[in-house]
Amino acid sequence: MDRLSTPRFAGVRGPLATEVKPCRFAGNKASRPLVCLQESPVPIRAGASDGMGMIAAGRLLPLLRVFLPVLGLAGASLPAAAQVDHDGQLWINATAFGSIGSFAVFAEVQPRFGEGIANLDQLILRPAIGWKINDAVTVYQGYARVENTPLGQRAFAEDRSFQQLGWEIGTVERVKLSFRTRFEQRFQTNGRDTGFRLRQMLRATVPLTDETRGVAAVAWTEAFVALNDTDWGAKAGFDRIRTFVGLEVPLAGTSTLEVGYTNQTVNAPAARVTMDHVISVSVFVRQ
């Protein structure tokens, strides 16, 4: 029987790396491996660009360790035989934060364009007032008005009251972690029931430079769970999950610009799943 030795990864570069090349085994075509990897004693020298790439990759590894298990759990929660519909979208978010002593406020406006970025599907206005329990924990009471204008369907609106807990967890291996829990009470114009929904977000940032306020890599994931059925379509259980990867760029003061990609997977009726591929642009103005 043919034997396959353990290969080294071809993508690894450095003074001790070796060049690898494919080889083929003789024997029965049905049982032999299609490709094997064989070491060659030709050394590969690392260049300056390789070193910079390894430094950047090393800084992102803690971020991956945080989010890969979360994404695995998210994938396991989706229906196994669901049909997936895809859409390209653009979400723009402008949020202003302010505080006086322990009193805190924020106000957000967010237009969302769907149907291949050809239609204004949704417009969200979301103000809230809050109280800083300490430097790490803030609680809010807020209200959201959501105007929905899906293409080819009847427009409808939603009013939401929500309570929110924000917690700045701290920094672990250069990764700054934060946590947000939001509980929503939802009222839609196309029904009479009140929908209750719980949202849980985990966010991580890791600096890509040694500057105090430099560019940082950002990743976050937020799971939505509906707590009851409603006459306007909400179903108890997994509702949707959003996952973002991108960059945080410092602006004047403590304000930031966040640009990246958001994947939204929605558990739609009739065993269907909607997957939105979103270009996300957010400006956070802090006073």
C-alpha positions, 0 to 999 in steps of 0.5 A: 500500500502506498504511504503518504508522509506528513507534508509541510505547509507550502505557504509558510515562509522563513529561514527554515521553510522548505520548498514543496512540490506535488508528486504522484503515486503509482498503483491503482488509480481508484485507491491512490491519492491524487496529489502528495507533497514532497519536501525539497531541500531548497531553502526559501528566503524571507523578504521584508514584505513577508515579515510585515505580513506575518506581523499583521497576521500575528496581530489578527490571530487573537481576533480569530480565536475569539470569533471562529467558535462563535461563527461555528455555533451560528452555522449550526443553528440554521435549518439544514435543508433551507433554501438560501436567497442572496441580496447585495446591500448598502447600510449607512449608519451615523450615530452621535454619542454624548454624556454629562456626568453619568447621564448618557445619550445617543441618536442614530440614523441608518438608511439601508439599501437593498435589492442590489443597492437599488432600493431604500428598503429600510430607514431606522431612527433610534434615540436613547437615554442612559446612565453610566453605572461605572466606566465600563457599564452603561444602561439605556432606555431607547425608542426606534422608528423603522420605516420598511419599504420593500420593493414590490411589497406593501410598506409598513412601519415598526415602533420599538421600545428597547432596553440596552446594557453595554459592557466594556469587558477589557483587553485580552492579548491586544484584543479589546472586547465589548458586550451589548445586550438589547431587549426589544418590544416590537409593534408593527402596523401590519399586526396587533401583537407585540413581539419580544426579541433579545439581541446579543452582540460581542465586539472585538478590536485589535490595533494594527499599528503601535499608535495610540489611536491608529487603524484597528481591525474590527469584528463583531457578531450579533445574534437575534432570538425572537421570544414569541410568535406574532400575527405579523410574522415573527416566529419564536426561536432563532431570528437572524445573525449578523457578522461584521469584519472591517477597519476602524479609522480614527477621526477628530477627537474620539470619533471613528469611521468604520468600514467593512463587510456585514453578513446577515443571515435571516431565518425566513418563513417556509424553510427559507433563509435570506443571506444579505451581503452588506457594504457597511459604512458607519460614522460614530461621533463622540462628544 
